[in-house]
Amino acid sequence: MSRLRKINRALLGIGYDNEVGDIPLDIDEQEELINKLEIINYDNNKQYINFLTILNLIICGIYIFLIKKYSNRLIKIIFVLSLQSMLLSLIILRYNIIIKDLPMINKFKFKFNINNNKLNILNIIIIITINWLFYSNYKEISSVADKTNKNTSVLLHIFIFLPSLQYIISNLTIYWIKLLNNDITDLRTLKYKYKSA
């Protein structure tokens, strides 16, 4: 609630000492406030996506290290699939930004249409494959992990489940961004005409 008050005060240009009251606004002022809200929302969304992108790239680097570290073929396959899933989640997260900010991509004609839904389906298939490989060969994977160290076993399990978590986080972030953008669009339809006396 305090974040909402902070945004409202920032939108209205009122300091923190003053109370935000019911100030009647004409259509131009309403449009200006909605535009300010849209800019604040865009900047916040960009920060969230950039943070998740950096985090995802760091995890991808760790996956590359883990692929080189383990000699077990099954674990390498699981980590390669996990790396692919993390990269797909990153592409899904940044898909709309890539399409809007790089108009040259739209000039290329592909024989197939790539969109977020198809990338999501491919990512789900990879995540199911990772989990299937992990659970069907759990004893072998656990024995390899236990030979090295108990802490390594826990970290191995965490890194096997990270693609699922990243998939959920990416899709929730996209959902919330779309929801906020729709709310701002709906806010434009609620404008009223103020007539002073």
N, C-alpha and C positions, 0 to 999 in steps of 0.2 A: 504494500500500500504506500510506503514511503517513496518507493521508486516512481509510482504513478504520480504522486504529488510533485516530486522533483521534476518529472517530465512536464507536467502541467505548468509549473512555474517557469520552467525553461521556455516553454512554448509561448506563454503569455508575456514573458520578459519581466516578470515580477521577482523581486528579491526574496530571500528566505524569511525576512522579518515581516513582510506583509502577508495578509491572508488572501487566498484566491477566492473571490466572491463570485456571485452571479453577475457577470458583466455582459450586457446585451451587445451583440456584435452584428454589424451589417454583413452582407454577402461577401464583400471583398475581404474583410477581416477574417471571416470564417474560412475562406479559401486560403488565405495566407497562413492561418493556423494549421490547416490540414496539410499544406505543403511543408511546413516546418516539421510536423509530425512524421510525414513521409520521409523527409531527409534524415531525421533522427533514427527512424526505423531502418532505413537503408544502411546507415552507418553501423548501427548495432548488428544487423544481419551480416554485414561484411566482416566485422570483427569476429563474430562467432564462427563463421565459415573459415576464415583464415586460421583461427586457433585450432579448429578441428582438422584442417588441412595439414598444419605443421605437426600436430600430434600423430596423425595418420602416417605422414612421411617418416617420422622418427620410428614408429612401430614397424614400418616396412623395412627400414634399415636394420632393425633388430632381427626381423625375419631372414634377411639375407645373411646376417651373421650366423643365425641358428642353422640355416641350410648348409653352410660351410662347416659348422662345428660337428654336427651329427653325421656318423657314417652309416647308420641304419637307413636302408632304402625307403622303408615305409614312413619313417618320420620325415625324411626329406620330401617325399611326395606330399605328405600332409602340410608341411610348411610351405611348399611351393604353391599348393592350392590356397593356403591361407593368405599368402602374399598376393595372389591373383584376386582373391575376394576383397582384401583390403584396398587394392588399387581400384577395383570396380566400385567399391563404396565411395572412394575419393572422387571418381569420375561422376558417380550419381549425385554426390553432394555439390559438385561444382558444375554440373551439366548446364543449368540455366545461365550461369555466369559465362561459361564458355560460349554458348550459342549467342548470347546478347552482346558480349564484349568483343568477340572475334567474328565480324561479318564475313571475313574471307572463307570461313568454314562453310557458310551457307551457299557459297558459289560452287563448291564441289558437288558433283552429281554422283551419288553412290547407287549401286545396283540394288541395295537394300536400305531400308529405312531404320536408322538407329534412334531410339528414344529411351526415356527413363524407364518405361515399363519393361522393355526388352532387356535392358541392363539389369533391372531388378530380378527378372526371372532367371537370367543367367547366374546372377549372384546367389540366388536361393538354391539353385542346382549345385553350385560349388560348395555352399555351406552344408547342404544335405550330404554331399559326397565326403566332406571332411569329417562330419559327425559319424557317418556310416563307417568310414575307415577307422576312425578312432575307437568306436564301440565294438566293432567286430574284431579288432586286434588289440583290445585293451591290455591283455596280459603281456603280450610281446612289448608293447610300448612302455608299460609300467616297469617291466624288468630291465629294459634298456635305460630308462630314467633312474631307476633305483641303484643301478650299478655305479653311476657317477656320484650322485648325492641326493639326499632327501629333499633339500631345497630346490634342486634342479627339477625334481619330479613335480613339485607344486608349480613352479614356473612353467614347465612344459604343459601342464593342464591349463593354466591360465592362457598361455599363448595359443592353445588350440581353440579356446572358446572366444578369443578376441574378435575374430571375423563376425561372429553372430552378434556380438555386442555392438561392434562398429556399424553393422548393417542397420540395427535397430536405431542407434543414435542418428545416423545419417537420414534415415527416413522420417524420424520424429522431427529433426531440425527442419527438413524440407516442408513437412506438414505444418509446423508452427509458423514458418515464414509465409507460406501461402495463406494461412488463416489470418495472420496479421495484415497482409496485403489486401485480402478480401474485406476485412473490417474497415480498413482505411477507405476502400472503394465504396463500401456501404455508408461510411460517414459522409461522403460527398453528397449522397442522396438525401441526407437529413438536414441539409442547409435550409435555413428559414429566412424570410425577409423581415428585417427589423425596421419598424417605422417609429421615428421619434415623435413625441408629442409637440 
